Amino acid sequence: MADKIAFLGLGSMGAAMAANLLKAGFPLTVYNRTAERAELLRQQGATVAATPADAVREADIVFTMVTDDRALEELTTGPNGILSALRPGAIHASCSTVAPDTNRRLAEVHAAHGSALVASPVFGKPDVAAAGNLWVGSSGPAVARERLKAAQAAIGQGTHDFGDDPGAASVAKLCGNFLLGTVIEGMSEALTLAEKCGLDRIGFYEMLTSTLFNNPIYKSYGKLIAEQHYQPVGAPPAIIRKDMNLVVQEAYKNEVPMPFANLIRDRLTATVALNQPDVDWASFAQRVSEDAGL
């Protein structure tokens, strides 16, 4: 019999992931603070719960996908939160991009409760999530990691194991997001210089991504930057600025100088200040062009 799953947090990523769990045949209960977001999943066969506690009461596995550390902690330990109703032996798959220490701290609370937390962050935009092609990180107690594999396979094309430390997969996620930011910064600087020197911006992008930089990341983000059209929105600038803050904090704590991380965070801060939440976070590339007078 398939594990009973609860999914809490139905933003553009969470809703797509939950739909794939449902398609894979897992009995699914969902919760979202804004109940209207759960309606499509209800029509597809999911049970909609009124509170986080109601959602997890019968669950073997609980997935969470929320905005930030504060939201995850409140959802887990707050009134009517996950731990107020979760059965001993259940597993919490924490998919949100949060500080490694947040997952470590919540893992300790779960252990005291008799349940387990496995950090399970994902790489990919909402369209990738909808296709079930996310890349999934996994770290936490070995037995719980093993039990999660079938559910993780329903949402992703592959899962990478980072061991027993519940914070390890979160470190990997932050480092990955940082690297994506460096791709955007590097591509935007190169394309801006090329344009100012008289090259066709889009033609230069096409040359780069069909030769030396022929991979999905340079192609997808590079297209947005080359065309200067930052749609559709994979993640808004404010969300990824939060992630870059976490990168900088982790670097500071571990005494790792990361000047690029600070630069990318500053680019995102300038972008957030423009109050344009309906553009992709890659739109910080526009700041590079503006600095060059374009």
SEFI-656195 format. One line per 2 residues: number of its first residue (from 1); for each residue x, y, z of C-alpha. Coordinates in pm, 1 decimal, padded with zeros to 6 digits. Example, Ala and Ser with C-alpha at 12.3 -4.5 7.8 and 13.67 -1.06 7.14 Angstrom:
BEGIN
1> 01230.0:-00450.0:00780.0; 01367.0:-00106.0:00714.0 $
END
This chain:
BEGIN
1> 00000.0:00000.0:00000.0; 00128.8:00345.0:-00093.1 $
3> 00226.7:00583.2:00182.6; -00033.4:00841.9:00272.1 $
5> 00108.8:01183.4:00191.7; 00025.2:01533.1:00310.2 $
7> 00151.0:01831.5:00111.1; 00157.6:02173.5:00277.8 $
9> 00229.9:02485.8:00075.0; 00070.9:02509.7:-00268.8 $
11> 00251.6:02790.2:-00443.9; 00354.0:02743.4:-00805.7 $
13> 00618.9:02486.7:-00709.8; 00426.0:02307.8:-00436.8 $
15> 00107.0:02268.9:-00639.5; 00297.9:02111.7:-00928.6 $
17> 00484.4:01873.7:-00699.5; 00164.3:01773.7:-00519.9 $
19> -00009.1:01704.2:-00851.9; 00268.0:01463.0:-00950.0 $
21> 00240.5:01276.8:-00619.8; -00131.1:01239.6:-00689.1 $
23> -00064.3:01115.2:-01043.5; 00178.8:00858.3:-00902.4 $
25> -00103.1:00706.2:-00697.6; -00023.6:00833.6:-00349.6 $
27> -00327.3:00910.5:-00131.6; -00290.5:01286.3:-00088.6 $
29> -00416.0:01545.2:00159.3; -00321.9:01908.1:00096.8 $
31> -00322.4:02230.6:00291.6; -00258.2:02588.4:00189.0 $
33> -00312.4:02905.7:00386.9; -00508.6:03042.5:00089.8 $
35> -00758.8:02762.1:00042.2; -00845.6:02854.9:-00317.7 $
37> -00505.6:02729.2:-00431.2; -00608.3:02376.9:-00332.4 $
39> -00922.0:02366.0:-00546.9; -00765.6:02218.6:-00861.0 $
41> -00600.2:01943.3:-00658.4; -00932.5:01870.7:-00488.8 $
43> -01089.2:01827.7:-00831.7; -00810.9:01582.9:-00918.0 $
45> -00881.2:01369.5:-00611.0; -00687.9:01519.3:-00321.2 $
47> -00842.9:01578.8:00019.1; -00824.3:01941.4:00131.3 $
49> -00758.3:02003.2:00502.6; -00856.6:02312.1:00700.0 $
51> -00539.4:02322.8:00914.0; -00185.9:02182.8:00898.0 $
53> -00269.7:01952.0:01187.8; -00572.2:01812.7:01004.7 $
55> -00362.7:01758.2:00693.4; -00097.6:01544.7:00863.9 $
57> -00307.5:01347.7:01112.1; -00307.1:01027.1:00904.5 $
59> 00005.4:01094.9:00699.2; 00307.9:00869.0:00666.5 $
61> 00501.0:01139.7:00480.8; 00457.4:01517.9:00496.1 $
63> 00599.3:01745.0:00227.1; 00635.0:02116.8:00296.5 $
65> 00714.3:02386.9:00040.8; 00689.3:02735.1:00192.0 $
67> 00849.3:03075.1:00143.1; 01106.8:03101.5:00419.2 $
69> 01245.0:02979.4:00751.7; 00988.7:03159.2:00961.9 $
71> 00698.9:03009.5:00767.0; 00849.4:02659.9:00794.5 $
73> 00905.5:02686.9:01170.6; 00554.4:02817.8:01230.6 $
75> 00402.8:02546.7:01011.1; 00598.6:02279.1:01196.0 $
77> 00588.7:02384.7:01560.8; 00314.5:02649.4:01579.1 $
79> -00045.1:02610.9:01700.6; -00223.2:02350.9:01485.2 $
81> 00114.8:02283.8:01325.1; 00256.4:01959.0:01196.1 $
83> 00397.4:01834.0:01525.6; 00069.3:01886.9:01708.5 $
85> -00083.5:01596.3:01515.4; 00191.8:01401.8:01337.2 $
87> 00212.8:01032.6:01416.5; 00537.2:00887.6:01556.0 $
89> 00735.3:00726.3:01278.5; 00617.2:00971.8:01012.9 $
91> 00862.9:01161.7:00792.8; 00871.7:01533.8:00720.2 $
93> 01026.4:01606.3:00378.5; 01135.9:01969.9:00406.6 $
95> 01156.2:02103.5:00049.0; 01178.5:02477.2:00118.8 $
97> 01499.5:02672.9:00063.5; 01597.1:02753.5:00421.7 $
99> 01907.6:02788.7:00635.0; 02078.6:02455.9:00707.8 $
101> 02049.0:02525.1:01081.2; 01672.5:02563.7:01049.5 $
103> 01636.7:02207.8:00922.5; 01886.7:02085.0:01182.0 $
105> 01689.4:02251.2:01461.2; 01356.1:02116.6:01338.1 $
107> 01511.3:01770.5:01295.5; 01592.8:01768.7:01666.7 $
109> 01234.5:01858.3:01752.3; 01108.2:01581.8:01525.2 $
111> 01343.0:01329.1:01683.8; 01208.2:01416.2:02028.3 $
113> 00857.6:01367.9:01890.8; 00942.1:01025.8:01744.6 $
115> 00925.3:01141.5:01382.6; 01201.3:01235.0:01137.7 $
117> 01291.3:01528.9:00915.9; 01468.2:01482.4:00584.4 $
119> 01584.2:01794.2:00401.1; 01454.8:01750.9:00047.2 $
121> 01518.1:02074.7:-00147.0; 01458.8:02079.2:-00521.0 $
123> 01618.7:02238.5:-00826.4; 01398.3:02353.7:-01111.4 $
125> 01137.9:02609.0:-01214.5; 00759.4:02556.1:-01192.9 $
127> 00740.8:02418.0:-01548.6; 01011.3:02165.7:-01459.7 $
129> 00818.3:02075.6:-01144.2; 00499.5:02024.9:-01346.5 $
131> 00684.9:01785.7:-01578.2; 00816.8:01586.6:-01280.1 $
133> 01175.1:01664.8:-01379.4; 01309.2:01834.0:-01066.6 $
135> 01645.9:01739.5:-00922.1; 01604.2:01652.2:-00554.8 $
137> 01852.5:01669.7:-00268.5; 01813.3:01445.7:00034.4 $
139> 01976.7:01442.7:00378.2; 01871.6:01319.0:00719.7 $
141> 01831.6:00985.2:00901.4; 01922.8:00694.9:00671.1 $
143> 01604.4:00492.8:00729.6; 01386.8:00796.3:00657.9 $
145> 01586.9:00880.9:00342.9; 01528.1:00530.6:00214.4 $
147> 01154.3:00546.1:00282.4; 01128.1:00876.6:00095.5 $
149> 01279.5:00750.9:-00229.8; 00954.4:00643.0:-00395.7 $
151> 00782.5:00974.0:-00323.0; 01087.5:01171.9:-00434.0 $
153> 01093.2:00973.4:-00759.0; 00737.4:01093.0:-00829.2 $
155> 00844.0:01458.9:-00828.2; 01190.2:01442.3:-00983.5 $
157> 01417.7:01288.7:-01241.6; 01682.6:01206.9:-00984.1 $
159> 01765.4:01229.7:-00613.1; 02111.6:01305.8:-00476.3 $
161> 02197.2:01176.9:-00129.5; 02397.7:01408.7:00098.7 $
163> 02409.0:01186.5:00406.1; 02281.0:01196.5:00762.3 $
165> 02313.7:01568.9:00842.7; 01966.4:01726.8:00798.6 $
167> 02134.0:02053.4:00701.8; 02356.8:01911.3:00428.0 $
169> 02104.3:01913.2:00143.0; 02016.0:02272.2:00234.6 $
171> 02383.1:02367.1:00197.2; 02380.3:02207.2:-00147.7 $
173> 02066.5:02399.9:-00242.6; 02213.5:02733.8:-00135.0 $
175> 02538.0:02665.8:-00321.0; 02340.0:02570.4:-00630.9 $
177> 02131.4:02886.6:-00623.5; 02447.5:03089.9:-00578.6 $
179> 02596.1:02929.5:-00889.6; 02281.2:03009.2:-01087.3 $
181> 02324.7:03370.7:-00981.0; 02683.3:03373.2:-01106.9 $
183> 02564.1:03241.3:-01443.4; 02313.3:03526.7:-01471.5 $
185> 02569.2:03789.1:-01367.6; 02836.3:03650.4:-01600.1 $
187> 02604.8:03620.0:-01900.3; 02463.7:03968.7:-01846.7 $
189> 02810.0:04125.2:-01825.4; 02929.5:03941.3:-02136.9 $
191> 02620.2:04024.8:-02341.7; 02630.0:04387.7:-02231.0 $
193> 02994.2:04425.0:-02332.0; 02923.9:04254.2:-02664.5 $
195> 02630.8:04487.4:-02734.3; 02825.7:04802.2:-02646.5 $
197> 03100.6:04688.6:-02881.3; 02853.2:04654.7:-03167.2 $
199> 02769.3:04283.2:-03163.3; 02412.3:04163.0:-03198.2 $
201> 02307.3:04061.7:-02847.7; 02086.5:03768.7:-02946.4 $
203> 02323.3:03642.5:-03214.9; 02611.3:03640.6:-02966.0 $
205> 02395.4:03449.5:-02715.6; 02311.1:03191.6:-02982.7 $
207> 02678.5:03143.9:-03065.5; 02773.5:03100.9:-02698.7 $
209> 02499.0:02852.0:-02618.8; 02559.6:02638.6:-02927.7 $
211> 02933.5:02609.7:-02861.2; 03122.9:02664.1:-02534.6 $
213> 02816.3:02708.6:-02312.8; 02582.8:02451.8:-02464.5 $
215> 02386.5:02346.0:-02155.5; 02032.8:02399.4:-02023.3 $
217> 02119.2:02661.5:-01760.6; 02308.1:02893.8:-01995.4 $
219> 02042.8:02842.6:-02261.9; 01739.8:02907.9:-02042.3 $
221> 01867.1:03200.3:-01835.2; 02075.3:03330.6:-02125.1 $
223> 01764.9:03354.8:-02344.3; 01593.0:03575.5:-02087.7 $
225> 01901.7:03794.0:-02064.1; 01962.3:03813.3:-02439.2 $
227> 01601.4:03906.3:-02514.9; 01568.0:04118.1:-02197.8 $
229> 01225.1:03966.3:-02149.5; 01201.5:03816.6:-01803.0 $
231> 00891.5:03603.0:-01839.9; 00756.9:03361.5:-01735.9 $
233> 00839.1:03410.5:-01368.2; 01025.7:03109.9:-01230.9 $
235> 01084.7:03284.0:-00897.9; 01040.1:03653.6:-00815.7 $
237> 01346.4:03860.1:-00717.3; 01242.9:03889.8:-00350.3 $
239> 01240.0:03512.0:-00304.1; 01589.9:03460.8:-00442.4 $
241> 01724.2:03762.9:-00254.7; 01615.6:03575.4:00057.8 $
243> 01818.0:03278.1:-00065.3; 02123.5:03496.6:-00129.1 $
245> 02092.8:03635.6:00222.8; 02109.1:03275.9:00346.8 $
247> 02416.4:03210.8:00130.0; 02594.5:03516.6:00270.4 $
249> 02498.7:03424.0:00627.4; 02626.7:03068.4:00584.1 $
251> 02949.4:03197.7:00428.7; 03000.4:03442.2:00716.2 $
253> 02936.1:03172.5:00976.7; 03186.7:02938.2:00812.2 $
255> 03444.5:03211.6:00734.3; 03422.1:03172.6:00357.2 $
257> 03470.6:03497.9:00162.5; 03211.2:03508.6:-00119.4 $
259> 03231.3:03846.9:-00294.6; 03018.3:03723.7:-00586.8 $
261> 02738.5:03627.6:-00345.0; 02736.2:03979.1:-00202.3 $
263> 02731.8:04129.6:-00552.5; 02436.8:03913.7:-00660.8 $
265> 02248.7:03994.9:-00340.9; 02303.0:04366.6:-00406.7 $
267> 02179.3:04328.4:-00766.1; 01866.3:04157.5:-00634.3 $
269> 01818.0:04424.3:-00367.8; 01821.9:04694.9:-00636.3 $
271> 01573.7:04490.0:-00839.2; 01339.3:04434.6:-00543.1 $
273> 01350.2:04810.3:-00472.8; 01189.2:04870.0:-00812.5 $
275> 00879.4:04683.1:-00686.8; 00835.7:04461.3:-00992.0 $
277> 00732.3:04123.3:-00848.3; 00597.3:04001.3:-01182.9 $
279> 00941.2:03945.2:-01339.8; 01179.8:03654.5:-01301.5 $
281> 01471.9:03694.7:-01063.2; 01705.7:03687.0:-01363.5 $
283> 01583.9:04040.3:-01433.4; 01864.9:04161.6:-01208.1 $
285> 02067.1:04129.8:-01529.9; 01898.5:04452.0:-01635.0 $
287> 02095.4:04634.8:-01365.7; 02415.5:04539.7:-01551.1 $
289> 02287.9:04696.9:-01872.8; 02173.6:05008.0:-01686.2 $
291> 02515.8:05046.6:-01523.2; 02662.2:05042.7:-01874.6 $
293> 02425.8:05312.7:-01996.7; 02208.1:05081.2:-02206.7 $
END
